Amino acid sequence: MCYIDRFVKASLLTHFAAGKRHVYFTGTRQDSERRQVDRYAMSLREQLGEDVADLIGGGFLDWEAALRFTCADMK
């Protein structure tokens, strides 16, 4: 049942984001919070391109900084 729930959520998010500027990131329970923030920064660089990569620099201190950056960039 858990796999189906994740599949349905992923499908809904993919459908909703179609045609919109978006970032898709899946966290894992196995990674530490620090590792997840680093992986998120890497996803931003890959999905949003070089201009954003320059702004991100060495990454983010925490989730709050990462999400603030993302919200500001998506406006």
VOPAGU-2260 file (C-alpha; in pm, 1 decimal, decimal comma):
REM VOPAGU-2260
SITE   aa  ch    i         X         Y         Z
SITE  MET   A    0       0,0       0,0       0,0
SITE  CYS   A    1     282,7     241,8      79,8
SITE  TYR   A    2     432,1     206,8    -269,0
SITE  ILE   A    3      95,8     285,8    -428,5
SITE  ASP   A    4      54,3     595,1    -210,2
SITE  ARG   A    5     397,6     722,6    -315,8
SITE  PHE   A    6     323,4     645,6    -679,2
SITE  VAL   A    7      -8,7     833,2    -667,4
SITE  LYS   A    8     150,8    1134,1    -494,7
SITE  ALA   A    9     434,8    1143,1    -748,0
SITE  SER   A   10     187,9    1119,1   -1036,5
SITE  LEU   A   11     -26,2    1401,5    -898,8
SITE  LEU   A   12     276,0    1624,2    -843,9
SITE  THR   A   13     409,3    1552,9   -1192,7
SITE  HIS   A   14      71,3    1630,7   -1347,1
SITE  PHE   A   15      30,0    1951,8   -1144,9
SITE  ALA   A   16     381,2    2074,8   -1232,2
SITE  ALA   A   17     353,6    2009,8   -1605,7
SITE  GLY   A   18     422,9    2329,1   -1795,9
SITE  LYS   A   19     531,0    2517,6   -1482,9
SITE  ARG   A   20     878,7    2597,7   -1357,0
SITE  HIS   A   21     935,8    2349,4   -1078,7
SITE  VAL   A   22    1186,1    2143,5    -886,2
SITE  TYR   A   23    1122,8    1779,1    -809,2
SITE  PHE   A   24    1310,6    1639,1    -510,8
SITE  THR   A   25    1254,9    1322,2    -312,8
SITE  GLY   A   26    1410,2    1299,9      31,5
SITE  THR   A   27    1493,8     973,0     201,0
SITE  ARG   A   28    1477,3     863,9     560,2
SITE  GLN   A   29    1822,6     707,7     530,6
SITE  ASP   A   30    1999,5    1041,4     473,1
SITE  SER   A   31    2080,9    1286,9     748,3
SITE  GLU   A   32    1917,7    1628,6     731,6
SITE  ARG   A   33    2252,0    1780,7     626,3
SITE  ARG   A   34    2287,1    1530,1     342,3
SITE  GLN   A   35    1931,3    1595,9     224,0
SITE  VAL   A   36    1987,8    1973,2     215,2
SITE  ASP   A   37    2304,9    1913,2      13,2
SITE  ARG   A   38    2120,9    1681,0    -225,3
SITE  TYR   A   39    1843,8    1938,4    -262,3
SITE  ALA   A   40    2098,9    2207,3    -357,5
SITE  MET   A   41    2243,7    1966,2    -614,5
SITE  SER   A   42    1894,2    1906,6    -756,5
SITE  LEU   A   43    1838,3    2280,1    -787,7
SITE  ARG   A   44    2164,1    2318,5    -976,4
SITE  GLU   A   45    2076,5    2034,5   -1213,5
SITE  GLN   A   46    1712,7    2127,6   -1271,7
SITE  LEU   A   47    1730,9    2507,6   -1285,7
SITE  GLY   A   48    2058,4    2553,8   -1469,1
SITE  GLU   A   49    2383,8    2740,3   -1445,8
SITE  ASP   A   50    2242,5    3080,7   -1347,4
SITE  VAL   A   51    2096,1    2931,3   -1032,4
SITE  ALA   A   52    2405,4    2721,3    -968,6
SITE  ASP   A   53    2611,4    3040,0    -943,3
SITE  LEU   A   54    2366,4    3187,3    -689,9
SITE  ILE   A   55    2360,7    2873,8    -475,5
SITE  GLY   A   56    2737,3    2864,0    -445,2
SITE  GLY   A   57    2842,0    2615,5    -177,3
SITE  GLY   A   58    2487,6    2520,0     -80,7
SITE  PHE   A   59    2255,8    2611,0     205,6
SITE  LEU   A   60    2297,5    2616,1     581,8
SITE  ASP   A   61    1959,1    2454,8     648,6
SITE  TRP   A   62    1614,2    2380,8     503,5
SITE  GLU   A   63    1484,7    2727,2     583,6
SITE  ALA   A   64    1757,7    2889,2     372,7
SITE  ALA   A   65    1704,5    2638,5      91,5
SITE  LEU   A   66    1328,6    2690,4      77,2
SITE  ARG   A   67    1356,3    3069,9     103,8
SITE  PHE   A   68    1594,6    3066,8    -192,4
SITE  THR   A   69    1365,2    2839,2    -390,3
SITE  CYS   A   70    1056,8    3052,3    -326,6
SITE  ALA   A   71    1241,0    3371,7    -420,1
SITE  ASP   A   72    1376,9    3213,8    -738,7
SITE  MET   A   73    1039,5    3078,8    -849,5
SITE  LYS   A   74     867,5    3420,6    -841,9
